[in-house]
Amino acid sequence: MRIGLLGGTNWSETLRYYRLAKGYLNRQGDGTRLLVEWVDDHEFEFLQVTVDWDAACLLLQERAEAMQQAEAAVIVLCGSLHPQVCDRLMRAVEVPMVCLREAASVEDVTGALRQAQSLAQAAQRRVKPAVLSQG
């Protein structure tokens, strides 16, 4: 399985999310891989401060769609995203998403990854056709 980490809004925040997520996934040892995209904090902050939710969503949507094309089963939105942006993005992209507003602790990231894995597994079960045995 591949999980996308979309955000944070600067390199150090992105690195923190990655380290916490990678540590959890390494302990699990199930082969889950991470895809990482971050957003330029100056550009994104400007869009949020000017309340341009459509442009902010579009900026993230392009990156989320790239993750989807790279076969991310689920995407974790990382960082200080306004709820308007999270809500719009979740409706715009087909891949299930989890919104992790702040990574204050290992438990925050671990909980988001567990939720993401559950969503991805549920989505996989929904699209697989039922197999009926002949007998």
N, C-alpha and C positions, 0 to 999 in steps of 0.2 A: 504494500500500500504506500501511496505517496500523500503526504500532508503538506499543503502550502502554508507558509508563514508570510503574510502580507503586512508589511510594516515592520518596525516602527517608522517614525518620521525623522529619524536621524541614525547615523551609522552606529553610535554607541548603544542606543536603545535596541536596534535590530540585533546587534551582537549579543546583548543580554538575553533577549528572547531566544535566539538561536542556541546559546550555551545551555540555558535551562531546558529547552525542548530536547536538545540532543542528549543531554545527561539522562533525562527520563527515558527516552527511546532506547538508549544504549543499555540501561538497566533492564528494560523489557526484553530486549534481544529478539524481537520478532521480525526484524528486517525492514521495518517501516523507514522510509526515506523522507527527507525534508527538501522542499523547494522553497527558496527564499527570494523575496522581492522587497525592496524598501522604497520609500518615497522621499523626495527632496523636501526637507522640512520647511524651507523658505517658501517654495511654491505652494505647498499644501496648506501651510499656515495662512498664507495670503487668501487662499480660496475660502478657508473657514472663517477668517476674520471678516471678509467682505460678504459673508453669507451667500456664497455662490455654491449652493449644495449640488446643483447639477454638474458643474465643472469638477468639483471635488470628487463626486461619485464617478464621473467619467474617467478621471485620472486613475482611480483605483480599479475601475471596471476593466480597463485595458490590461492592467497587470494581472488581474484575476482571470481574465480570459486566456492570457498566455499560460498561466498555471494550469488551467483546465486543459489546454492543448498539450501540455506536458504531462497529462494524465494524473493531476492531483485529484484524489478522491474526495477531499474536503479541504477547506481553507480556513485558517485561523487568522482573523483580523487583529493585528497587534497595534497597540498604541492609543494615544489620546484622540480618538476619533469622535466627532460629534454624533450623537444618536441619529440625527437626520441623515448623515452620510452612511452610517452602518445600515440603517433600515432600507434606504434606497438601493444600496449595493446588494444587500441580501435578496432583494426582489429582482434585481437586474441580471444576476448570474445564476446559471443552472446548478452549479456545484453547491452542496451544503456548506454553510459557514457558521463559525462560532466567533463571537465578538469578545475579545479579551481586552478590556479597556486599559488596565494597568497591570504590569507584572511586578507586583510588590514582593512576591515570594515564589519559591519553588512550587508551593501548593497551588498558587493561581495558575501557573503554566501547566502543571500536571493535570489539574482539573479540566482546563480547556482542552488539552490533548485527549484526555479520556472521553470527553464529550464529543470531540471531533471524530475519534475512532468509532464510537457508537453510531454517530450519524452516517459515517461512510459505510459501515457494515449494514445498517438498515437500508440505505440507498441501494446497495448491491443486491440485497435480498429482494427488493421491490422490482428490480428490472430483470432479474433472472426468471426465465419461464419455468413453470412447474414441470417436473419430470414425472410422468406417470409410468408405473411399471405394468407391463403386460403379464398377465399370469393367471 
